[in-house]
Amino acid sequence: MSTRSQTRFTPGEEIDAVTQWSFGAVDARAARFAAKAKLQEETADIATAEASRQAGFEDGFAQGHATAILEAQKQIDEHIRTQNTNNAQQFVKLFESANAQLHASEQTMAQGVLELACELAKTIVRREISIDPSIVLPVIGDALTMIVGDGKCARVKLNPADLATLMGPIEAEYPGFDLKLSADSEVRRGGCLVESMGAVVDGTVQKRWMRAVATLGMEVPWDIHEGAEGPLDE
């Protein structure tokens, strides 16, 4: 079996006509492809730009929204702080007012209690004076110690009722003094006036009472109604 290599050429007699090859069709397709590619590229660029713009818009919106929320929160916090400060100040004022009113009420109550205690003390003292006139003896002794030395003369004035009862006990109680006892109706029972060398010690009940209540910061007279004590002052 023989192998035949054959190269085929088209004989000239078989060629009817020859047409010159033109690249126009290829060039047109290439131009259209290039235009389409350019359009796609421009479209992609536009889409990219739009996406970038949209992303920027969203970022800006988000940032603006966050800033607005932060600012609103600051304003709310400031309002709450201011409101709390105002409430605290109002509470302090209210507390101070209530405390002042309470203090005033306490002062009024305390004053009333002291006045009541004074009235009770007066009743007790008057009763003691009426029962035991000798309670004036320590008062006379204190007065003599203040203004008189041993052996010196002193005048002691007493209520007539007290003098009648206490003349002997006074002379026995203070034998070292030269005492001149005298009755004075101006001196109320339970009190005395001691005079020596121009010095006078007021040991009357009224004076001693005023000194006692003064230590309490009060000014409560012994007699509210003059002459209301009856036989205790006679």
N, CA, C and O of each residue as an XYZ file, in Angstrom:
936
protein
N       0.864     -1.185      0.000
C       0.000      0.000      0.000
C       0.880      1.208      0.000
O       1.758      1.367      0.849
N       0.650      2.008     -0.907
C       1.497      3.186     -1.057
C       0.809      4.401     -0.475
O      -0.405      4.575     -0.573
N       1.644      5.246      0.142
C       1.139      6.499      0.729
C       1.410      7.607     -0.237
O       2.514      7.755     -0.760
N       0.374      8.390     -0.467
C       0.525      9.450     -1.459
C       0.320     10.788     -0.783
O      -0.705     11.082     -0.169
N       1.315     11.535     -0.934
C       1.200     12.906     -0.434
C       0.774     13.785     -1.570
O       1.354     13.804     -2.655
N      -0.243     14.492     -1.272
C      -0.778     15.313     -2.349
C      -1.046     16.690     -1.829
O      -1.685     16.875     -0.793
N      -0.565     17.623     -2.538
C      -0.848     19.024     -2.225
C      -1.749     19.533     -3.314
O      -1.481     19.432     -4.511
N      -2.904     20.122     -2.794
C      -3.883     20.530     -3.790
C      -3.796     21.995     -4.013
O      -3.873     22.781     -3.069
N      -3.645     22.360     -5.187
C      -3.702     23.745     -5.639
C      -4.917     23.893     -6.512
O      -5.291     22.960     -7.223
N      -5.503     24.981     -6.472
C      -6.660     25.216     -7.321
C      -6.155     25.725     -8.644
O      -5.499     26.765     -8.705
N      -6.435     25.044     -9.643
C      -5.968     25.468    -10.983
C      -6.641     26.768    -11.398
O      -7.768     27.056    -10.996
N      -5.975     27.502    -12.160
C      -6.496     28.790    -12.577
C      -7.785     28.670    -13.319
O      -8.621     29.572    -13.269
N      -7.967     27.556    -14.017
C      -9.173     27.445    -14.794
C     -10.381     27.228    -13.941
O     -11.510     27.399    -14.400
N     -10.161     26.845    -12.682
C     -11.291     26.609    -11.794
C     -11.696     27.878    -11.051
O     -12.761     27.907    -10.435
N     -10.895     28.902    -11.091
C     -11.184     30.149    -10.390
C     -11.983     31.042    -11.302
O     -11.508     31.457    -12.359
N     -13.186     31.335    -10.895
C     -14.022     32.175    -11.739
C     -13.666     33.638    -11.606
O     -13.531     34.354    -12.599
N     -13.516     34.077    -10.361
C     -13.213     35.511    -10.154
C     -12.423     35.656     -8.877
O     -12.424     34.762     -8.031
N     -11.772     36.745     -8.741
C     -10.944     37.056     -7.556
C     -11.477     38.346     -6.943
O     -11.615     39.375     -7.604
N     -11.773     38.241     -5.640
C     -12.246     39.448     -4.921
C     -11.175     39.881     -3.934
O     -10.670     39.063     -3.165
N     -10.825     41.164     -3.950
C      -9.773     41.694     -3.045
C     -10.281     41.670     -1.587
O     -11.377     42.143     -1.288
N      -9.450     41.104     -0.690
C      -9.805     41.008      0.782
C      -9.862     42.389      1.408
O      -8.985     43.231      1.216
N     -10.952     42.589      2.181
C     -11.124     43.903      2.839
C     -11.245     43.689      4.341
O     -11.922     42.758      4.776
N     -10.581     44.562      5.166
C     -10.627     44.497      6.636
C     -11.699     45.402      7.224
O     -11.772     45.616      8.434
N     -12.521     45.924      6.333
C     -13.535     46.876      6.848
C     -14.490     46.253      7.828
O     -14.809     46.855      8.854
N     -14.958     45.043      7.528
C     -15.940     44.408      8.432
C     -15.337     44.142      9.796
O     -15.962     44.360     10.833
N     -14.079     43.655      9.762
C     -13.385     43.390     11.053
C     -13.191     44.673     11.832
O     -13.404     44.715     13.044
N     -12.781     45.727     11.125
C     -12.562     47.008     11.800
C     -13.853     47.533     12.428
O     -13.817     48.111     13.514
N     -14.977     47.341     11.770
C     -16.266     47.825     12.314
C     -16.633     47.072     13.574
O     -17.084     47.643     14.566
N     -16.417     45.729     13.494
C     -16.739     44.953     14.700
C     -15.825     45.336     15.849
O     -16.257     45.421     16.999
N     -14.576     45.563     15.534
C     -13.619     45.960     16.582
C     -14.001     47.303     17.185
O     -13.874     47.520     18.390
N     -14.473     48.203     16.319
C     -14.866     49.527     16.817
C     -16.077     49.416     17.728
O     -16.167     50.047     18.781
N     -17.037     48.553     17.252
C     -18.230     48.385     18.099
C     -17.864     47.745     19.441
O     -18.404     48.120     20.482
N     -16.954     46.787     19.409
C     -16.523     46.131     20.646
C     -15.832     47.126     21.574
O     -16.051     47.152     22.785
N     -14.988     47.943     20.944
C     -14.262     48.946     21.739
C     -15.236     49.948     22.353
O     -15.102     50.347     23.510
N     -16.237     50.350     21.527
C     -17.227     51.302     22.045
C     -18.025     50.689     23.172
O     -18.333     51.336     24.172
N     -18.361     49.387     22.979
C     -19.133     48.715     24.029
C     -18.308     48.585     25.309
O     -18.802     48.799     26.416
N     -17.020     48.223     25.120
C     -16.133     48.107     26.286
C     -15.990     49.446     26.998
O     -15.989     49.516     28.227
N     -15.868     50.516     26.196
C     -15.728     51.850     26.787
C     -16.978     52.243     27.545
O     -16.922     52.842     28.619
N     -18.145     51.878     26.937
C     -19.423     52.191     27.591
C     -19.548     51.441     28.912
O     -19.979     51.978     29.932
N     -19.139     50.144     28.842
C     -19.188     49.361     30.075
C     -18.241     49.941     31.124
O     -18.554     49.992     32.313
N     -17.079     50.374     30.650
C     -16.108     50.969     31.581
C     -16.656     52.256     32.175
O     -16.543     52.506     33.375
N     -17.263     53.080     31.296
C     -17.847     54.338     31.802
C     -18.998     54.052     32.764
O     -19.158     54.713     33.790
N     -19.817     53.015     32.386
C     -20.932     52.643     33.264
C     -20.419     52.165     34.620
O     -20.963     52.500     35.672
N     -19.340     51.362     34.555
C     -18.736     50.867     35.802
C     -18.195     52.026     36.630
O     -18.339     52.065     37.852
N     -17.557     52.985     35.919
C     -17.026     54.156     36.640
C     -18.161     54.940     37.294
O     -18.062     55.398     38.432
N     -19.260     55.077     36.515
C     -20.411     55.812     37.073
C     -20.990     55.072     38.268
O     -21.345     55.682     39.277
N     -21.084     53.726     38.144
C     -21.623     52.922     39.246
C     -20.713     53.011     40.453
O     -21.170     53.128     41.590
N     -19.401     52.952     40.184
C     -18.441     53.060     41.290
C     -18.552     54.411     41.976
O     -18.557     54.508     43.204
N     -18.642     55.463     41.144
C     -18.776     56.817     41.703
C     -20.065     56.957     42.496
O     -20.085     57.558     43.570
N     -21.162     56.386     41.947
C     -22.453     56.451     42.639
C     -22.405     55.688     43.950
O     -22.917     56.129     44.979
N     -21.746     54.480     43.869
C     -21.616     53.689     45.097
C     -20.779     54.427     46.125
O     -21.103     54.430     47.313
N     -19.682     55.064     45.659
C     -18.828     55.833     46.569
C     -19.601     56.998     47.170
O     -19.509     57.282     48.364
N     -20.398     57.691     46.275
C     -21.188     58.821     46.768
C     -22.220     58.360     47.786
O     -22.446     59.007     48.809
N     -22.856     57.193     47.470
C     -23.872     56.663     48.372
C     -23.240     56.259     49.705
O     -23.787     56.498     50.781
N     -22.054     55.631     49.585
C     -21.351     55.242     50.820
C     -20.980     56.470     51.632
O     -21.122     56.489     52.854
N     -20.493     57.516     50.923
C     -20.160     58.760     51.623
C     -21.373     59.385     52.260
O     -21.314     59.898     53.378
N     -22.490     59.336     51.530
C     -23.736     59.887     52.067
C     -24.163     59.122     53.322
O     -24.551     59.706     54.334
N     -24.075     57.768     53.214
C     -24.473     56.961     54.362
C     -23.545     57.192     55.550
O     -23.992     57.284     56.693
N     -22.217     57.286     55.257
C     -21.275     57.566     56.346
C     -21.553     58.920     56.977
O     -21.536     59.073     58.199
N     -21.814     59.915     56.101
C     -22.119     61.246     56.622
C     -23.406     61.260     57.414
O     -23.500     61.907     58.457
N     -24.399     60.544     56.914
C     -25.677     60.476     57.629
C     -25.499     59.803     58.984
O     -26.016     60.262     60.003
N     -24.735     58.678     58.964
C     -24.506     57.958     60.213
C     -23.736     58.832     61.204
O     -24.059     58.873     62.391
N     -22.706     59.533     60.698
C     -21.933     60.405     61.577
C     -22.790     61.547     62.112
O     -22.740     61.889     63.294
N     -23.590     62.135     61.193
C     -24.478     63.220     61.627
C     -25.509     62.728     62.626
O     -25.823     63.417     63.596
N     -26.037     61.529     62.386
C     -27.022     60.947     63.301
C     -26.396     60.705     64.672
O     -26.997     60.997     65.706
N     -25.162     60.159     64.659
C     -24.469     59.900     65.925
C     -24.178     61.203     66.658
O     -24.325     61.293     67.877
N     -23.754     62.228     65.882
C     -23.492     63.537     66.503
C     -24.754     64.130     67.098
O     -24.736     64.693     68.193
N     -25.859     63.996     66.359
C     -27.137     64.522     66.857
C     -27.570     63.800     68.126
O     -28.051     64.417     69.076
N     -27.389     62.470     68.126
C     -27.744     61.693     69.325
C     -26.872     62.101     70.506
O     -27.365     62.271     71.621
N     -25.556     62.258     70.251
C     -24.637     62.665     71.312
C     -25.003     64.033     71.857
O     -25.004     64.240     73.071
N     -25.315     64.972     70.965
C     -25.691     66.314     71.389
C     -26.989     66.286     72.187
O     -27.130     66.965     73.204
N     -27.945     65.474     71.694
C     -29.219     65.351     72.415
C     -28.998     64.752     73.798
O     -29.616     65.175     74.774
N     -28.104     63.758     73.872
C     -27.814     63.135     75.168
C     -27.157     64.130     76.111
O     -27.442     64.154     77.309
N     -26.259     64.962     75.545
C     -25.622     65.992     76.357
C     -26.667     66.958     76.918
O     -26.635     67.322     78.094
N     -27.591     67.362     76.047
C     -28.636     68.284     76.491
C     -29.522     67.639     77.555
O     -29.915     68.285     78.527
N     -29.833     66.341     77.356
C     -30.639     65.638     78.358
C     -29.891     65.543     79.685
O     -30.452     65.790     80.753
N     -28.598     65.175     79.590
C     -27.787     65.079     80.810
C     -27.698     66.425     81.511
O     -27.801     66.507     82.735
N     -27.502     67.491     80.719
C     -27.422     68.833     81.304
C     -28.733     69.212     81.961
O     -28.752     69.794     83.046
N     -29.836     68.877     81.291
C     -31.152     69.176     81.865
C     -31.351     68.422     83.175
O     -31.832     68.974     84.165
N     -30.963     67.128     83.154
C     -31.114     66.325     84.371
C     -30.233     66.876     85.479
O     -30.661     66.981     86.629
N     -28.966     67.238     85.120
C     -28.057     67.793     86.126
C     -28.602     69.094     86.697
O     -28.608     69.308     87.909
N     -29.060     69.957     85.796
C     -29.628     71.231     86.248
C     -30.871     70.999     87.091
O     -31.066     71.634     88.128
N     -31.713     70.072     86.625
C     -32.933     69.768     87.365
C     -32.597     69.201     88.734
O     -33.213     69.559     89.737
N     -31.594     68.293     88.762
C     -31.183     67.722     90.042
C     -30.610     68.788     90.966
O     -30.848     68.778     92.174
N     -29.837     69.727     90.365
C     -29.279     70.815     91.172
C     -30.388     71.678     91.736
O     -30.380     72.034     92.914
N     -31.349     72.013     90.873
C     -32.482     72.823     91.344
C     -33.267     72.084     92.419
O     -33.652     72.666     93.433
N     -33.501     70.784     92.182
C     -34.227     70.006     93.179
C     -33.460     69.944     94.491
O     -34.038     70.041     95.574
N     -32.124     69.779     94.370
C     -31.304     69.726     95.583
C     -31.357     71.049     96.330
O     -31.462     71.076     97.556
N     -31.284     72.157     95.577
C     -31.344     73.466     96.217
C     -32.704     73.692     96.869
O     -32.794     74.227     97.974
N     -33.754     73.281     96.175
C     -35.091     73.412     96.752
C     -35.229     72.544     97.995
O     -35.858     72.945     98.974
N     -34.637     71.345     97.951
C     -34.697     70.459     99.107
C     -33.946     71.069    100.284
O     -34.408     71.014    101.424
N     -32.771     71.656     99.994
C     -31.992     72.283    101.067
C     -32.774     73.432    101.695
O     -32.811     73.575    102.917
N     -33.406     74.257    100.837
C     -34.204     75.362    101.351
C     -35.374     74.851    102.180
O     -35.683     75.380    103.247
N     -36.023     73.796    101.657
C     -37.152     73.212    102.381
C     -36.696     72.641    103.711
O     -37.361     72.812    104.732
N     -35.542     71.952    103.693
C     -35.014     71.375    104.933
C     -34.655     72.469    105.927
O     -34.967     72.361    107.112
N     -33.994     73.532    105.445
C     -33.626     74.630    106.327
C     -34.865     75.296    106.917
O     -34.896     75.637    108.099
N     -35.892     75.478    106.071
C     -37.134     76.077    106.560
C     -37.788     75.189    107.607
O     -38.223     75.661    108.658
N     -37.853     73.887    107.302
C     -38.461     72.957    108.262
C     -37.651     72.902    109.548
O     -38.204     72.834    110.646
N     -36.321     72.933    109.392
C     -35.460     72.898    110.569
C     -35.638     74.156    111.409
O     -35.663     74.099    112.638
N     -35.763     75.300    110.722
C     -35.976     76.558    111.443
C     -37.317     76.544    112.176
O     -37.419     76.978    113.323
N     -38.341     76.035    111.489
C     -39.660     75.942    112.133
C     -39.623     74.983    113.321
O     -40.219     75.245    114.366
N     -38.911     73.860    113.141
C     -38.787     72.897    114.231
C     -38.039     73.518    115.400
O     -38.419     73.358    116.559
N     -36.952     74.242    115.067
C     -36.176     74.893    116.122
C     -37.026     75.917    116.861
O     -36.988     76.011    118.087
N     -37.804     76.691    116.081
C     -38.685     77.684    116.711
C     -39.724     76.993    117.595
O     -40.034     77.463    118.690
N     -40.260     75.867    117.104
C     -41.240     75.131    117.900
C     -40.601     74.581    119.167
O     -41.194     74.615    120.245
N     -39.369     74.067    119.018
C     -38.668     73.548    120.185
C     -38.395     74.656    121.193
O     -38.530     74.469    122.402
N     -38.001     75.834    120.656
C     -37.747     76.959    121.544
C     -39.022     77.354    122.280
O     -39.010     77.622    123.481
N     -40.126     77.384    121.525
C     -41.407     77.746    122.147
C     -41.796     76.724    123.206
O     -42.247     77.079    124.295
N     -41.613     75.443    122.866
C     -41.946     74.396    123.823
C     -41.035     74.471    125.046
O     -41.489     74.346    126.184
N     -39.726     74.681    124.788
C     -38.778     74.767    125.892
C     -39.099     75.957    126.783
O     -39.036     75.867    128.009
N     -39.445     77.077    126.148
C     -39.811     78.266    126.922
C     -41.045     77.986    127.772
O     -41.113     78.376    128.938
N     -42.017     77.307    127.173
C     -43.227     76.976    127.925
C     -42.934     76.054    129.093
O     -43.487     76.208    130.183
N     -42.033     75.068    128.842
C     -41.666     74.147    129.928
C     -40.961     74.898    131.052
O     -41.235     74.652    132.227
N     -40.060     75.807    130.704
C     -39.354     76.584    131.725
C     -40.309     77.462    132.522
O     -40.205     77.561    133.744
N     -41.229     78.092    131.825
C     -42.189     78.948    132.515
C     -43.055     78.126    133.460
O     -43.346     78.552    134.578
N     -43.470     76.934    132.999
C     -44.247     76.055    133.863
C     -43.420     75.615    135.067
O     -43.914     75.577    136.194
N     -42.134     75.278    134.810
C     -41.256     74.875    135.913
C     -41.075     76.011    136.908
O     -41.012     75.787    138.117
N     -40.994     77.226    136.392
C     -40.852     78.380    137.296
C     -42.078     78.554    138.185
O     -41.970     78.826    139.380
N     -43.240     78.392    137.571
C     -44.470     78.524    138.366
C     -44.547     77.437    139.435
O     -44.961     77.699    140.564
N     -44.151     76.224    139.076
C     -44.123     75.145    140.070
C     -43.109     75.443    141.163
O     -43.372     75.222    142.345
N     -41.930     75.954    140.753
C     -40.902     76.293    141.748
C     -41.398     77.378    142.691
O     -41.137     77.314    143.893
N     -42.098     78.357    142.177
C     -42.656     79.411    143.033
C     -43.590     78.810    144.082
O     -43.526     79.147    145.264
N     -44.449     77.921    143.624
C     -45.412     77.300    144.545
C     -44.693     76.538    145.641
O     -45.074     76.605    146.810
N     -43.627     75.797    145.251
C     -42.875     75.017    146.235
C     -42.161     75.928    147.218
O     -42.203     75.689    148.424
N     -41.505     76.969    146.719
C     -40.769     77.893    147.582
C     -41.712     78.592    148.548
O     -41.400     78.708    149.733
N     -42.846     79.054    148.072
C     -43.802     79.727    148.943
C     -44.291     78.793    150.052
O     -44.464     79.187    151.205
N     -44.506     77.528    149.646
C     -44.967     76.563    150.643
C     -43.880     76.319    151.688
O     -44.163     76.254    152.884
N     -42.641     76.186    151.230
C     -41.542     75.961    152.163
C     -41.378     77.142    153.113
O     -41.128     76.965    154.305
N     -41.522     78.345    152.571
C     -41.394     79.538    153.422
C     -42.487     79.559    154.484
O     -42.239     79.894    155.642
N     -43.674     79.204    154.079
C     -44.787     79.228    155.030
C     -44.652     78.141    156.098
O     -45.098     78.327    157.230
N     -44.043     77.017    155.745
C     -43.900     75.912    156.698
C     -42.669     76.080    157.572
O     -42.725     75.837    158.778
N     -41.543     76.498    156.969
C     -40.275     76.579    157.703
C     -39.605     77.932    157.475
O     -38.841     78.086    156.523
N     -39.876     78.898    158.322
C     -39.254     80.226    158.159
C     -37.733     80.200    158.307
O     -37.056     81.135    157.880
N     -37.188     79.138    158.908
C     -35.744     79.104    159.159
C     -34.922     78.964    157.886
O     -33.694     79.030    157.935
N     -35.578     78.774    156.754
C     -34.810     78.672    155.505
C     -34.099     79.980    155.165
O     -33.254     80.010    154.270
N     -34.435     81.059    155.872
C     -33.760     82.333    155.634
C     -32.412     82.399    156.352
O     -31.592     83.259    156.033
N     -32.168     81.506    157.315
C     -30.917     81.561    158.080
C     -29.674     81.425    157.210
O     -28.735     82.196    157.411
N     -29.601     80.482    156.243
C     -28.408     80.417    155.375
C     -28.222     81.672    154.551
O     -27.091     82.047    154.240
N     -29.310     82.323    154.196
C     -29.216     83.561    153.415
C     -28.561     84.650    154.259
O     -27.707     85.390    153.771
N     -28.961     84.744    155.521
C     -28.347     85.735    156.424
C     -26.859     85.433    156.602
O     -26.030     86.343    156.601
N     -26.527     84.145    156.755
C     -25.125     83.779    156.922
C     -24.284     84.151    155.708
O     -23.175     84.662    155.861
N     -24.793     83.903    154.508
C     -24.042     84.257    153.290
C     -23.829     85.758    153.204
O     -22.754     86.213    152.814
N     -24.859     86.541    153.571
C     -24.751     88.001    153.506
C     -23.724     88.522    154.510
O     -22.931     89.408    154.191
N     -23.741     87.977    155.710
C     -22.769     88.402    156.720
C     -21.346     88.073    156.293
O     -20.435     88.871    156.516
N     -21.145     86.931    155.694
C     -19.814     86.535    155.228
C     -19.310     87.488    154.150
O     -18.111     87.754    154.067
N     -20.211     88.000    153.329
C     -19.820     88.870    152.227
C     -19.381     90.250    152.688
O     -18.435     90.806    152.128
N     -20.047     90.826    153.703
C     -19.784     92.246    154.004
C     -19.356     92.510    155.454
O     -18.983     93.634    155.789
N     -19.403     91.511    156.294
C     -19.121     91.767    157.704
C     -18.041     90.816    158.211
O     -18.047     89.627    157.890
N     -17.108     91.353    159.011
C     -16.122     90.515    159.667
C     -16.562     90.201    161.096
O     -17.489     90.815    161.626
N     -15.886     89.243    161.702
C     -16.240     88.881    163.072
C     -16.132     90.092    164.002
O     -15.184     90.874    163.919
N     -17.126     90.230    164.890
C     -17.128     91.317    165.885
C     -17.665     92.620    165.367
O     -17.834     93.560    166.144
N     -17.947     92.719    164.053
C     -18.450     93.983    163.518
C     -19.967     94.014    163.568
O     -20.640     92.985    163.641
N     -20.471     95.227    163.527
C     -21.915     95.425    163.658
C     -22.600     95.287    162.307
O     -22.066     95.681    161.270
N     -23.775     94.726    162.349
C     -24.587     94.594    161.126
C     -26.052     94.690    161.502
O     -26.458     94.265    162.583
N     -26.838     95.250    160.601
C     -28.274     95.336    160.812
C     -28.958     94.353    159.875
O     -28.659     94.306    158.681
N     -29.875     93.569    160.424
C     -30.596     92.567    159.649
C     -32.085     92.890    159.720
O     -32.680     92.934    160.796
N     -32.657     93.110    158.567
C     -34.083     93.415    158.499
C     -34.840     92.174    158.020
O     -34.444     91.532    157.047
N     -35.924     91.847    158.709
C     -36.740     90.689    158.382
C     -38.209     91.073    158.372
O     -38.622     92.093    158.925
N     -38.970     90.225    157.730
C     -40.420     90.380    157.813
C     -40.843     90.217    159.278
O     -40.298     89.360    159.973
N     -41.786     91.006    159.755
C     -42.176     90.929    161.174
C     -42.520     89.509    161.627
O     -42.157     89.119    162.737
N     -43.202     88.739    160.805
C     -43.567     87.371    161.180
C     -42.331     86.505    161.339
O     -42.256     85.692    162.260
N     -41.339     86.675    160.430
C     -40.107     85.891    160.520
C     -39.290     86.321    161.741
O     -38.718     85.476    162.430
N     -39.232     87.607    162.008
C     -38.456     88.099    163.144
C     -38.977     87.539    164.459
O     -38.197     87.147    165.327
N     -40.293     87.502    164.603
C     -40.879     86.987    165.834
C     -40.520     85.520    166.047
O     -40.420     85.060    167.185
N     -40.329     84.803    164.975
C     -40.028     83.373    165.077
C     -38.531     83.094    165.162
O     -38.116     82.135    165.813
N     -37.721     83.920    164.513
C     -36.315     83.598    164.329
C     -35.338     84.432    165.150
O     -34.132     84.252    164.981
N     -35.769     85.318    166.012
C     -34.835     86.169    166.757
C     -33.862     85.319    167.574
O     -32.651     85.527    167.501
N     -34.367     84.390    168.331
C     -33.487     83.536    169.144
C     -32.576     82.672    168.294
O     -31.373     82.642    168.553
N     -33.093     81.955    167.275
C     -32.218     81.129    166.444
C     -31.142     81.914    165.717
O     -30.040     81.401    165.522
N     -31.430     83.160    165.307
C     -30.414     83.958    164.605
C     -29.281     84.308    165.553
O     -28.115     84.161    165.185
N     -29.592     84.780    166.795
C     -28.558     85.154    167.757
C     -27.727     83.939    168.149
O     -26.527     84.052    168.398
N     -28.381     82.760    168.205
C     -27.643     81.547    168.546
C     -26.786     81.068    167.378
O     -25.710     80.511    167.594
N     -27.238     81.271    166.162
C     -26.538     80.814    164.961
C     -25.289     81.623    164.682
O     -24.306     81.081    164.176
N     -25.304     82.944    165.007
C     -24.181     83.824    164.687
C     -23.744     84.588    165.930
O     -23.931     85.803    165.998
N     -23.165     83.903    166.916
C     -22.766     84.581    168.160
C     -21.575     85.519    167.984
O     -21.358     86.400    168.816
N     -20.806     85.341    166.920
C     -19.612     86.160    166.727
C     -19.897     87.505    166.087
O     -18.975     88.295    165.884
N     -21.149     87.784    165.767
C     -21.500     89.053    165.122
C     -22.325     89.915    166.075
O     -23.135     89.418    166.858
N     -22.090     91.225    165.980
C     -22.911     92.190    166.707
C     -24.089     92.559    165.798
O     -23.993     93.457    164.962
N     -25.201     91.840    165.986
C     -26.334     91.987    165.079
C     -27.439     92.813    165.718
O     -27.759     92.675    166.899
N     -28.003     93.670    164.892
C     -29.179     94.421    165.296
C     -30.329     93.966    164.402
O     -30.359     94.265    163.208
N     -31.260     93.251    164.985
C     -32.384     92.732    164.230
C     -33.541     93.704    164.290
O     -33.879     94.240    165.345
N     -34.150     93.923    163.112
C     -35.286     94.850    163.069
C     -36.343     94.313    162.121
O     -36.044     93.588    161.172
N     -37.591     94.684    162.398
C     -38.715     94.258    161.551
C     -38.946     95.273    160.447
O     -38.879     96.481    160.675
N     -39.219     94.771    159.243
C     -39.498     95.643    158.094
C     -40.604     94.978    157.286
O     -40.413     93.915    156.695
N     -41.751     95.618    157.275
C     -42.895     95.024    156.573
C     -42.710     95.003    155.057
O     -43.429     94.300    154.348
N     -41.743     95.777    154.567
C     -41.449     95.767    153.124
C     -40.704     94.505    152.700
O     -40.693     94.144    151.523
N     -40.082     93.841    153.670
C     -39.355     92.608    153.379
C     -40.338     91.434    153.476
O     -40.979     91.230    154.507
N     -40.439     90.696    152.426
C     -41.374     89.581    152.430
C     -40.806     88.388    153.186
O     -39.594     88.269    153.366
N     -41.677     87.531    153.614
C     -41.273     86.357    154.373
C     -40.310     85.491    153.564
O     -40.479     85.296    152.361
N     -39.313     84.987    154.251
C     -38.300     84.175    153.600
C     -37.132     84.977    153.081
O     -36.178     84.401    152.560
N     -37.178     86.313    153.210
C     -36.106     87.159    152.716
C     -35.514     88.017    153.809
O     -35.990     88.001    154.944
N     -34.471     88.771    153.474
C     -33.816     89.645    154.441
C     -33.034     90.730    153.731
O     -32.756     90.628    152.536
N     -32.685     91.757    154.462
C     -31.758     92.801    154.020
C     -30.685     92.912    155.090
O     -30.997     93.069    156.270
N     -29.417     92.831    154.682
C     -28.301     92.900    155.626
C     -27.465     94.120    155.272
O     -26.999     94.258    154.141
N     -27.274     95.025    156.272
C     -26.548     96.275    156.049
C     -25.366     96.348    157.015
O     -25.476     95.979    158.184
N     -24.227     96.834    156.496
C     -23.053     97.040    157.350
C     -22.108     98.018    156.681
O     -21.711     97.822    155.533
N     -21.750     99.069    157.399
C     -20.774    100.047    156.918
C     -21.155    100.600    155.553
O     -20.290    100.809    154.703
N     -22.439    100.835    155.342
C     -22.907    101.414    154.087
C     -23.131    100.404    152.976
O     -23.658    100.759    151.922
N     -22.743     99.154    153.186
C     -22.958     98.104    152.186
C     -24.253     97.363    152.493
O     -24.581     97.127    153.656
N     -24.975     97.004    151.463
C     -26.260     96.330    151.619
C     -26.280     95.070    150.747
O     -25.945     95.114    149.563
N     -26.673     93.966    151.347
C     -26.892     92.722    150.593
C     -28.390     92.482    150.543
O     -29.054     92.359    151.572
N     -28.905     92.417    149.327
C     -30.338     92.211    149.132
C     -30.606     90.702    149.080
O     -30.346     90.032    148.081
N     -31.127     90.210    150.177
C     -31.458     88.792    150.250
C     -32.951     88.547    150.208
O     -33.438     87.534    150.709
N     -33.676     89.478    149.611
C     -35.124     89.297    149.519
C     -35.449     88.152    148.562
O     -34.658     87.789    147.691
N     -36.640     87.604    148.760
C     -37.057     86.499    147.902
C     -37.100     86.931    146.439
O     -36.678     86.181    145.559
N     -37.606     88.130    146.175
C     -37.730     88.602    144.801
C     -36.359     88.679    144.111
O     -36.201     88.270    142.960
N     -35.377     89.213    144.847
C     -34.049     89.388    144.259
C     -33.376     88.052    144.023
O     -32.784     87.820    142.969
N     -33.469     87.184    145.000
C     -32.865     85.859    144.848
C     -33.520     85.093    143.698
O     -32.850     84.372    142.959
N     -34.823     85.257    143.558
C     -35.548     84.592    142.469
C     -35.080     85.087    141.101
O     -34.843     84.292    140.191
N     -34.952     86.383    140.968
C     -34.526     86.951    139.692
C     -33.121     86.486    139.320
O     -32.848     86.219    138.150
N     -32.229     86.386    140.304
C     -30.880     85.900    140.028
C     -30.920     84.427    139.585
O     -30.164     84.015    138.705
N     -31.801     83.652    140.197
C     -31.890     82.227    139.868
C     -32.392     82.014    138.434
O     -31.806     81.241    137.676
N     -33.479     82.701    138.068
C     -34.029     82.493    136.726
C     -33.149     83.115    135.650
O     -33.201     82.711    134.489
N     -32.326     84.116    136.044
C     -31.424     84.732    135.067
C     -30.398     83.729    134.569
O     -29.940     83.829    133.431
N     -30.030     82.758    135.407
C     -29.086     81.729    134.973
C     -29.684     80.847    133.886
O     -28.953     80.172    133.162
N     -31.017     80.849    133.767
C     -31.712     80.101    132.719
C     -31.988     80.960    131.497
O     -32.615     80.513    130.537
N     -31.510     82.207    131.544
C     -31.759     83.111    130.431
C     -33.183     83.631    130.404
O     -33.700     83.962    129.337
N     -33.815     83.706    131.545
C     -35.209     84.129    131.609
C     -35.356     85.355    132.496
O     -34.509     85.651    133.339
N     -36.448     86.048    132.278
C     -36.830     87.180    133.125
C     -38.270     86.963    133.574
O     -39.212     87.464    132.959
N     -38.420     86.218    134.644
C     -39.740     85.909    135.179
C     -39.838     86.524    136.558
O     -39.157     86.069    137.477
N     -40.662     87.545    136.733
C     -40.765     88.195    138.050
C     -41.372     87.252    139.080
O     -42.126     86.336    138.753
N     -41.017     87.507    140.331
C     -41.589     86.702    141.412
C     -43.080     86.934    141.513
O     -43.842     86.000    141.762
N     -43.503     88.173    141.323
C     -44.918     88.524    141.400
C     -45.407     88.933    140.024
O     -44.914     89.902    139.448
N     -46.371     88.198    139.497
C     -47.023     88.621    138.256
C     -48.102     89.646    138.580
O     -48.257     90.642    137.874
N     -48.835     89.397    139.641
C     -49.864     90.334    140.101
C     -49.472     90.771    141.499
O     -49.498     89.974    142.436
N     -49.122     91.994    141.632
C     -48.650     92.521    142.894
C     -49.747     92.333    143.962
O     -50.913     92.659    143.741
N     -49.341     91.805    145.104
C     -50.252     91.657    146.219
C     -51.107     90.420    146.154
O     -52.039     90.266    146.942
N     -50.796     89.507    145.197
C     -51.643     88.326    145.054
C     -51.224     87.192    145.964
O     -51.878     86.149    145.975
N     -50.134     87.362    146.745
C     -49.595     86.261    147.517
C     -50.273     86.135    148.881
O     -50.116     85.106    149.538
N     -51.006     87.122    149.317
C     -51.787     87.016    150.543
C     -50.905     86.950    151.773
O     -49.940     87.706    151.881
N     -51.212     86.070    152.692
C     -50.534     86.033    153.967
C     -49.072     85.622    153.915
O     -48.346     85.818    154.889
N     -48.618     85.047    152.783
C     -47.220     84.654    152.701
C     -46.289     85.842    152.674
O     -45.119     85.704    153.029
N     -46.763     87.003    152.268
C     -45.928     88.197    152.161
C     -46.208     89.174    153.288
O     -45.635     90.264    153.302
N     -47.040     88.834    154.198
C     -47.375     89.774    155.260
C     -46.343     89.691    156.365
O     -46.445     90.408    157.359
